[in-house]
């Protein structure tokens, strides 16, 4: 899997937490369960950035999942 998470040393690099969260239908199970970044799909460390809540309808049930992205690699705050 290729990573879209560019190091901060690249001029104009887009950080994962700056990428818009994709539509819920485009997220993998790993992304919905908070184990993979919603921007690049890479496995997440413990220091992840909360991006919001994804709502999934399963029959008559509404399920919500907290989704996350990679932390800033420059050590700055999210």
Order of alpha helices (4+ residues) and beta strands (2+ residues): alpha-beta-beta
